[in-house]
Amino acid sequence: MQDHNSTNREDLILKLDQERAWLLENLDKGEWSEIRSELADLEREISKLIIRVQDSNINT
């Protein structure tokens, strides 16, 4: 059984990943061309964060 904090963390990561995917989808459509590079960097950093958190959950 998972504790409340683990459930909250998983929910937060799921929501963050959904927002990351939305951002990437819109960047691929050509949205926000004037700041595309910065947003693409942000998307990559969010992806790295998600992977690190998921890895730390596996190792705990």
Secondary structure, 3 states (H helix, E strand, C coil): CCCHHHHHHHHHHHHHHHHHHHHHHHHHCCCCHHHHHHHHHHHHHHHHHHHHHHHHHHCC
